[in-house]
Amino acid sequence: MTSADVSLSRAMRGLVFTAPGVVELQDLPRPLAGEGEVVIDVKAAGICGSELHGFRNLDSRTPPLVMGHEFAGIAPDGRRVVVNPLLSCGTCDMCRRGQPQICRHRELLGVQRAGGFAERAVVPAGSLLEIPDGLAWEAASLVEPLANAVHAWGKVGSKTDVRAAVIGAGTIGLVCALWALRSGLPEVTVVDRSRDRLELASRLGATTAGADLAGEYDVIIDAVGSAQTRHAAISHLRSGGTTVWLGLAEEAAGFDGRDLVRSEKTAIGSFAYTPADFAAALEAAGDLDLSWTTSVPVEDSAQAFLSLAGGASEPVKAVIRF
């Protein structure tokens, strides 16, 4: 066997962020685990909207980087696992207050460290949660987005008699709607620009699905995060209502601060999730309709990623399969 053959036998395929606006499918060396880490065989990794926006610049991600923070695979001991990609220090004031999601030194696999867009990934051993045999790999990759929804609705508290709306029918918006319906909310409206995504929201149980908000709502989830959607969220809240903002599309706030004051409205930021939120999402995943993903073979992953980054609205959720 030649040295080239040995090198190839040790290689793995991975989608790599190589420069602003560029991702490439490459042969990569197999990763080695350090102390407290394990190497998992990745089976499914979801493409997140934050990656489609974030790979255009160098704000958080430094190339070359294997992105991907929504992934599941097989642990060295053979267990089927999903990875909690949010890493906190455990010692800062936020961690000591039970808020590791806003740890002052937090890192995210796929952002500050290599993630799941490759056949193998190095992860902290403590970040693995076992998944049931009946949960499809594609559904397992949605546990991380679902954990965001669990955390966001947790900001509102336990409410079952509210009129709720979700802005955005991408993955985060859809799982926020699913969690609201699972929680027993009687009216859940979803708004989006894509007719296909609105049809999916209706199929998943949304009471109303349309292009714009109408009337007033008790709670509005903004899963987009543009100046326009933040303005809409504030404008369509009833007096005393609450909007939870997850979307990060733009920096601009765009809302009327005077309306917020005069009507005692509340805007709350929601970032990621706690370990308890992640565990709750995993527990519920098997009971929710998470069948709306589209599998993309790793060999087609660069094309699929760039198509979505270019503005394609379909598929709603692309999951890279290895």
Order of alpha helices (4+ residues) and beta strands (2+ residues): alpha-beta-beta-beta-alpha-beta-beta-beta-beta-alpha-beta-beta-beta-alpha-alpha-beta-alpha-beta-alpha-beta-beta-alpha-beta-alpha-beta-alpha-beta-alpha-beta
